[in-house]
Amino acid sequence: MTRRSTRSVSTGAALAATALTISACSGADATGGEADYPSDDITLIVQAAAGGGSDLTSRALAGELEPILDTSIVVENRPGASGSTAMQYVADQEPDGYTIGFVPVEIAMLGHQNFDVDPADYDFLGQIMLAPGVLVVPADSPYQTLADFIEGANAEPLSVANSGAGSIWEAAALGLADATGAQVTPVPFDGGAPALAAAMGGQVDAAVAGSGEVSGAVAEGQVRALAIFHDERHPDLPDVPTAAEEGYDLEFGGWGGIYAPKGLPDDVRSTLESAIEEAATSDGFVETVSSSGALPVYKTAEEFADFVSTEYDRFGTILGNG
């Protein structure tokens, strides 16, 4: 009996030791709870290729987040299908806080364009930047003001280059037409830079592109900026009036923020929200975004979620699905 009892105790001790080893390897603490978050690297998914504005902004934020969260932030580019490839990937990941992403304005647009993208599938953690749209015309264009341009487009259709079919800048051109009755023919290009080049070369009557893309060409006199689609003038374009100053309440921008799969645990979500706020308002991040020609605009998670919802409804109307 004694020998059988000893074997039983030994077996139980071995099982307990094995259980503790498995628990430690799985990140649980001695009480059976999860280890403090984060206990591993975090992957930040970017919907665009390396080297572009979304990528540079994401890497700048990642650099600020790493010391705050005391872990590595691995930036992973997943371009394709107007950004929907990355968005669908993020939605399909476990909501554990180890996969987050940079989310662009297209999150509010793609669902209206037959893409399987729904803002309801995500937790929004904070807005971090905005690149307001700017309407520019060739340097020798007869249009000196936004009013001139609208008057011309009321008389005959005017071509407006943009960064691609379904892009924010195409939506801006359509929104301008909808608000003013102007006749606008969107001309898609593969990005804001070639759209701007088309305006510089006089291939189109105008172009809409982001503030960072146009500021240099405006400064060098290669194009003339008629209006910025923002509620304030841009520090890099101080002489360019807002659309509102010209009598049209129009705002269009290439905004971006951070999101995650829907259903983050409360403590993980709180940790990420606080870290993103600290990183997005840091001197280093603000300087990087500002130097790119964009604006460092921060909104809390709640504010950003409300903003995305409002933008989704707005683009539904602009894109014909409202």
TILUMMI-650218 format. One line per field, with one value per residue (C-alpha): residue number from 1; chain; x, y, z. Coordinates in steps of 0.05 Angstrom, whole numbers. Example, Ala and Ser with C-alpha at 12.3 -4.5 7.8 and 13.67 -1.06 7.14 Angstrom:
2
num <- c(1,2)
chaine <- c(A,A)
xx <- c(246,273)
yy <- c(-90,-21)
zz <- c(156,143)
REM end
This chain:
322
num <- c(1,2,3,4,5,6,7,8,9,10,11,12,13,14,15,16,17,18,19,20,21,22,23,24,25,26,27,28,29,30,31,32,33,34,35,36,37,38,39,40,41,42,43,44,45,46,47,48,49,50,51,52,53,54,55,56,57,58,59,60,61,62,63,64,65,66,67,68,69,70,71,72,73,74,75,76,77,78,79,80,81,82,83,84,85,86,87,88,89,90,91,92,93,94,95,96,97,98,99,100,101,102,103,104,105,106,107,108,109,110,111,112,113,114,115,116,117,118,119,120,121,122,123,124,125,126,127,128,129,130,131,132,133,134,135,136,137,138,139,140,141,142,143,144,145,146,147,148,149,150,151,152,153,154,155,156,157,158,159,160,161,162,163,164,165,166,167,168,169,170,171,172,173,174,175,176,177,178,179,180,181,182,183,184,185,186,187,188,189,190,191,192,193,194,195,196,197,198,199,200,201,202,203,204,205,206,207,208,209,210,211,212,213,214,215,216,217,218,219,220,221,222,223,224,225,226,227,228,229,230,231,232,233,234,235,236,237,238,239,240,241,242,243,244,245,246,247,248,249,250,251,252,253,254,255,256,257,258,259,260,261,262,263,264,265,266,267,268,269,270,271,272,273,274,275,276,277,278,279,280,281,282,283,284,285,286,287,288,289,290,291,292,293,294,295,296,297,298,299,300,301,302,303,304,305,306,307,308,309,310,311,312,313,314,315,316,317,318,319,320,321,322)
chaine <- c(A,A,A,A,A,A,A,A,A,A,A,A,A,A,A,A,A,A,A,A,A,A,A,A,A,A,A,A,A,A,A,A,A,A,A,A,A,A,A,A,A,A,A,A,A,A,A,A,A,A,A,A,A,A,A,A,A,A,A,A,A,A,A,A,A,A,A,A,A,A,A,A,A,A,A,A,A,A,A,A,A,A,A,A,A,A,A,A,A,A,A,A,A,A,A,A,A,A,A,A,A,A,A,A,A,A,A,A,A,A,A,A,A,A,A,A,A,A,A,A,A,A,A,A,A,A,A,A,A,A,A,A,A,A,A,A,A,A,A,A,A,A,A,A,A,A,A,A,A,A,A,A,A,A,A,A,A,A,A,A,A,A,A,A,A,A,A,A,A,A,A,A,A,A,A,A,A,A,A,A,A,A,A,A,A,A,A,A,A,A,A,A,A,A,A,A,A,A,A,A,A,A,A,A,A,A,A,A,A,A,A,A,A,A,A,A,A,A,A,A,A,A,A,A,A,A,A,A,A,A,A,A,A,A,A,A,A,A,A,A,A,A,A,A,A,A,A,A,A,A,A,A,A,A,A,A,A,A,A,A,A,A,A,A,A,A,A,A,A,A,A,A,A,A,A,A,A,A,A,A,A,A,A,A,A,A,A,A,A,A,A,A,A,A,A,A,A,A,A,A,A,A,A,A,A,A,A,A,A,A,A,A,A,A,A,A,A,A,A,A,A,A)
xx <- c(0,56,91,27,15,86,78,12,43,103,57,16,77,103,36,34,104,86,24,64,114,59,27,92,104,34,43,-2,19,21,-52,-77,-87,-55,13,16,5,46,90,109,122,64,52,29,-4,2,-45,5,74,138,161,93,59,21,84,127,74,65,140,146,90,120,186,151,108,165,194,125,101,170,165,181,131,140,113,85,63,3,-16,-70,-142,-147,-126,-179,-127,-97,-164,-193,-129,-134,-207,-190,-137,-146,-168,-110,-73,-15,-41,-60,-59,-56,-125,-135,-196,-214,-242,-302,-307,-293,-357,-395,-354,-368,-310,-320,-299,-342,-320,-362,-309,-256,-238,-213,-156,-143,-132,-60,-56,-91,-69,-121,-139,-118,-148,-94,-93,-36,6,-21,-94,-145,-176,-149,-198,-245,-303,-271,-262,-334,-360,-319,-344,-415,-405,-370,-342,-272,-224,-197,-140,-139,-100,-144,-215,-249,-195,-207,-185,-236,-288,-265,-276,-345,-361,-342,-387,-445,-440,-433,-467,-401,-390,-329,-297,-252,-188,-156,-80,-38,-26,-26,43,25,-42,-4,45,-14,-37,34,38,-30,-59,-119,-156,-142,-121,-138,-81,-56,-23,44,42,26,62,129,98,58,120,158,101,89,15,-33,-72,-143,-169,-154,-210,-199,-227,-162,-106,-45,20,58,6,-11,-35,-84,-155,-199,-260,-302,-269,-291,-362,-364,-365,-324,-274,-236,-172,-129,-135,-105,-107,-96,-145,-149,-195,-261,-265,-201,-201,-213,-144,-109,-151,-137,-62,-61,-104,-59,4,-21,-42,27,63,18,27,102,150,185,122,92,157,159,87,93,156,118,67,11,-19,-9,-83,-100,-169,-183,-209,-281,-275,-243,-296,-351,-313,-305,-380,-397,-348,-378,-447,-421,-384,-445,-481,-423,-410,-483,-502,-530)
yy <- c(0,47,35,48,113,137,125,163,223,222,219,277,319,306,325,389,407,395,438,495,489,492,551,589,576,599,666,653,672,626,640,618,689,718,750,825,853,858,797,788,828,867,867,932,919,973,973,1006,989,1008,1080,1113,1161,1108,1066,1124,1147,1076,1066,1133,1113,1044,1076,1117,1058,1010,1043,1059,987,958,910,907,933,896,935,889,916,882,925,908,917,990,972,919,863,889,908,839,808,850,832,758,760,742,804,795,860,828,849,922,963,1031,1047,1099,1138,1083,1043,1090,1083,1012,982,1028,1002,928,909,864,917,939,988,946,891,933,967,1037,1059,1132,1178,1200,1243,1280,1302,1352,1351,1410,1429,1452,1475,1482,1544,1575,1558,1613,1595,1639,1622,1565,1608,1615,1540,1525,1577,1544,1475,1499,1519,1455,1392,1400,1341,1330,1281,1238,1181,1126,1102,1097,1138,1194,1245,1220,1225,1297,1315,1282,1317,1384,1371,1348,1410,1462,1433,1435,1387,1346,1288,1248,1222,1166,1158,1108,1152,1225,1240,1222,1258,1320,1311,1310,1378,1405,1383,1411,1343,1357,1419,1406,1354,1338,1310,1312,1372,1336,1318,1388,1436,1432,1441,1501,1533,1525,1554,1489,1489,1539,1518,1543,1516,1467,1421,1432,1477,1514,1538,1493,1518,1497,1532,1595,1633,1580,1593,1539,1519,1548,1615,1612,1597,1521,1478,1421,1378,1319,1290,1229,1214,1154,1121,1055,997,924,865,873,847,868,852,915,916,906,959,1009,996,1006,1069,1102,1082,1107,1174,1183,1163,1204,1267,1258,1310,1260,1235,1305,1329,1270,1278,1353,1347,1303,1358,1323,1346,1310,1304,1261,1236,1189,1119,1140,1203,1165,1111,1164,1200,1136,1123,1193,1189,1121,1152,1213,1173,1129,1192,1217,1150,1140,1089,1135)
zz <- c(0,18,-48,-88,-49,-64,-138,-137,-103,-151,-211,-185,-173,-243,-273,-232,-254,-327,-320,-291,-348,-400,-364,-364,-438,-456,-422,-363,-292,-231,-214,-282,-309,-372,-368,-372,-442,-484,-473,-546,-610,-640,-715,-748,-816,-869,-929,-976,-1003,-967,-977,-984,-937,-899,-891,-867,-818,-791,-782,-746,-698,-688,-668,-615,-591,-578,-516,-490,-494,-483,-541,-615,-666,-731,-791,-845,-913,-946,-1006,-1056,-1077,-1056,-985,-975,-974,-910,-880,-890,-862,-798,-789,-792,-737,-664,-624,-574,-587,-623,-692,-704,-767,-799,-825,-880,-901,-951,-892,-898,-973,-996,-968,-1016,-1075,-1071,-1027,-966,-916,-858,-803,-754,-758,-722,-657,-672,-627,-648,-707,-717,-780,-835,-905,-930,-1003,-1047,-1114,-1162,-1235,-1285,-1275,-1340,-1325,-1335,-1268,-1213,-1157,-1137,-1159,-1228,-1233,-1213,-1262,-1317,-1298,-1299,-1372,-1394,-1362,-1333,-1323,-1254,-1242,-1180,-1148,-1175,-1185,-1117,-1082,-1033,-1084,-1135,-1081,-1068,-1141,-1140,-1075,-1104,-1164,-1120,-1075,-1130,-1191,-1228,-1286,-1267,-1304,-1257,-1290,-1249,-1244,-1206,-1146,-1126,-1156,-1228,-1221,-1200,-1258,-1306,-1280,-1283,-1356,-1375,-1391,-1347,-1324,-1251,-1200,-1128,-1085,-1014,-982,-977,-1050,-1077,-1030,-1066,-1136,-1111,-1080,-1145,-1187,-1225,-1207,-1176,-1114,-1114,-1048,-992,-969,-894,-840,-832,-878,-882,-851,-915,-959,-921,-982,-1004,-979,-950,-991,-935,-943,-1016,-995,-999,-936,-964,-926,-956,-929,-929,-855,-820,-752,-716,-711,-690,-700,-664,-593,-558,-483,-442,-410,-477,-510,-454,-458,-533,-531,-479,-516,-583,-553,-522,-587,-633,-592,-581,-608,-653,-687,-695,-727,-775,-798,-804,-846,-895,-909,-871,-806,-739,-718,-658,-639,-581,-595,-581,-623,-680,-680,-683,-738,-780,-773,-796,-854,-875,-879,-916,-968,-978,-1002,-1044,-1077,-1093,-1039,-986)
REM end
